[in-house]
Amino acid sequence: MKSKTFRMFVATFAALAISIGVAQAAPIDATPTSQFIPAMKQLAPQLNLTPTQQNLWQTALDTMQESHVSARMNEDQLQQQMQSADQQSIIDLRAVHAAHVKVEKEDDALREQSANAWITFYDSLNNQQKTSVSALLAPQFQAIAQHPGKPYEPRTGL
């Protein structure tokens, strides 16, 4: 009897932890790209892009937007699954975990695809254009480096 109660407690705790994690996740709009893209759109006309570079620019933008939409759809799907799991008397933690792993893999692939599109665009630029883009990126990299995150705390073994 104690084992069944313990399992129920663990399942409830895990479901609660997962739902809190989903609820506390930062919205996708809060990514660093939300500041980069408007600035990049202002810089693009000054770069004097060739037609090939313009095509790569548009491909990178389209890929990023498609990735964003797909990630939003994945998030909505996870929320629906969590709502249906809340209505069940016994939560299938294996299925919940599998859904999260599946979405993480899909989102990782989408981010990688978007990053590769931007890198391909960047590689097509000449040195003067790369200097302009780098000047745009430098303050953002500095802000990331100065982020007041928690310092690393080594494990104490306790």
C-alpha positions as CSV (number, residue, x, y, z in Angstrom):
1,M,0.0,0.0,0.0
2,K,2.8,2.4,0.9
3,S,4.4,1.7,-2.5
4,K,1.3,2.6,-4.4
5,T,1.0,5.8,-2.4
6,F,4.6,6.7,-3.0
7,R,4.2,6.0,-6.8
8,M,1.2,8.3,-6.9
9,F,3.1,11.0,-5.0
10,V,6.0,10.7,-7.5
11,A,3.7,10.8,-10.5
12,T,1.9,13.9,-9.1
13,F,5.1,15.6,-8.3
14,A,6.6,14.9,-11.8
15,A,3.5,16.1,-13.5
16,L,3.5,19.2,-11.4
17,A,7.2,19.9,-12.1
18,I,6.6,19.4,-15.9
19,S,3.6,21.7,-15.9
20,I,5.4,24.4,-13.9
21,G,8.4,24.1,-16.3
22,V,6.1,24.6,-19.3
23,A,4.4,27.5,-17.6
24,Q,7.6,29.1,-16.5
25,A,9.3,28.7,-19.9
26,A,10.2,32.0,-21.4
27,P,8.1,32.9,-24.4
28,I,9.7,32.4,-27.7
29,D,9.4,36.1,-28.4
30,A,11.9,36.8,-25.7
31,T,14.9,35.4,-27.6
32,P,17.9,37.5,-28.4
33,T,16.9,37.3,-32.1
34,S,14.0,39.6,-31.3
35,Q,16.5,42.4,-31.0
36,F,18.8,41.3,-33.7
37,I,16.3,41.0,-36.6
38,P,14.9,44.6,-36.5
39,A,18.4,45.9,-36.3
40,M,19.5,43.6,-39.1
41,K,16.6,44.8,-41.2
42,Q,17.8,48.4,-40.8
43,L,21.3,47.4,-41.7
44,A,20.5,45.3,-44.7
45,P,19.9,48.2,-47.2
46,Q,23.3,49.7,-46.1
47,L,25.1,46.4,-46.9
48,N,24.4,46.8,-50.7
49,L,23.6,43.1,-51.1
50,T,24.1,41.3,-54.4
51,P,21.2,39.4,-55.8
52,T,22.7,36.1,-54.5
53,Q,23.2,37.6,-51.1
54,Q,19.7,39.0,-51.2
55,N,18.3,35.5,-51.9
56,L,20.3,34.1,-49.0
57,W,19.1,36.9,-46.7
58,Q,15.5,36.2,-47.7
59,T,16.0,32.4,-47.2
60,A,17.5,33.0,-43.7
61,L,14.5,35.2,-42.8
62,D,12.0,32.8,-44.1
63,T,13.7,29.8,-42.4
64,M,13.8,31.6,-39.1
65,Q,10.1,32.6,-39.4
66,E,9.1,29.0,-40.3
67,S,11.1,27.7,-37.3
68,H,9.4,30.2,-35.0
69,V,5.9,29.2,-36.2
70,S,6.8,25.5,-35.9
71,A,8.2,26.0,-32.4
72,R,5.0,27.8,-31.4
73,M,2.9,25.0,-32.7
74,N,5.0,22.5,-30.8
75,E,4.5,24.5,-27.6
76,D,0.8,24.6,-28.2
77,Q,0.7,20.9,-28.8
78,L,2.6,20.3,-25.5
79,Q,0.2,22.5,-23.6
80,Q,-2.8,20.5,-25.0
81,Q,-1.1,17.2,-24.0
82,M,-0.5,18.6,-20.5
83,Q,-4.2,19.7,-20.2
84,S,-5.4,16.2,-21.2
85,A,-2.9,14.6,-18.8
86,D,-4.3,16.8,-16.0
87,Q,-7.7,15.2,-16.6
88,Q,-6.5,11.6,-16.3
89,S,-6.6,9.8,-13.0
90,I,-3.3,8.1,-13.8
91,I,-0.7,10.2,-15.7
92,D,1.4,8.4,-18.2
93,L,4.8,9.9,-17.3
94,R,6.5,7.9,-20.0
95,A,4.3,9.5,-22.6
96,V,4.7,13.0,-21.2
97,H,8.4,12.6,-21.2
98,A,8.5,11.2,-24.7
99,A,6.4,14.1,-25.9
100,H,8.9,16.6,-24.3
101,V,11.8,14.7,-25.8
102,K,10.2,14.7,-29.3
103,V,9.5,18.4,-29.1
104,E,13.0,19.2,-27.9
105,K,14.5,17.3,-30.8
106,E,12.2,19.0,-33.3
107,D,13.0,22.4,-31.8
108,D,16.7,21.7,-31.8
109,A,16.5,20.7,-35.5
110,L,14.6,23.9,-36.3
111,R,17.1,26.1,-34.5
112,E,20.0,24.4,-36.3
113,Q,18.3,24.9,-39.6
114,S,17.8,28.5,-38.9
115,A,21.3,29.0,-37.7
116,N,22.7,27.3,-40.8
117,A,20.7,29.6,-43.0
118,W,22.1,32.7,-41.2
119,I,25.6,31.3,-41.3
120,T,25.3,30.7,-45.0
121,F,24.2,34.3,-45.5
122,Y,27.0,35.6,-43.4
123,D,29.6,33.5,-45.3
124,S,28.4,35.1,-48.5
125,L,29.2,38.6,-47.3
126,N,32.5,40.3,-48.2
127,N,34.8,41.6,-45.4
128,Q,33.3,45.1,-45.3
129,Q,29.8,43.7,-45.0
130,K,30.9,41.2,-42.3
131,T,32.5,44.1,-40.4
132,S,29.2,46.0,-40.4
133,V,27.3,42.9,-39.2
134,S,29.9,42.2,-36.6
135,A,29.6,45.7,-35.3
136,L,25.9,45.1,-34.9
137,L,26.5,41.8,-33.1
138,A,29.2,42.9,-30.7
139,P,27.0,44.8,-28.2
140,Q,24.7,41.8,-28.0
141,F,27.6,39.5,-27.3
142,Q,28.9,41.9,-24.7
143,A,25.5,42.0,-23.0
144,I,25.4,38.2,-22.9
145,A,28.9,38.1,-21.4
146,Q,27.8,40.7,-18.7
147,H,24.6,38.8,-17.9
148,P,24.2,38.7,-14.1
149,G,23.7,34.9,-13.9
150,K,24.4,32.9,-10.9
151,P,28.1,32.0,-10.6
152,Y,29.0,28.4,-10.9
153,E,28.8,26.6,-7.6
154,P,30.7,23.4,-7.5
155,R,29.2,20.3,-5.9
156,T,30.0,19.9,-2.3
157,G,29.3,16.2,-2.1
158,L,26.6,16.6,0.6
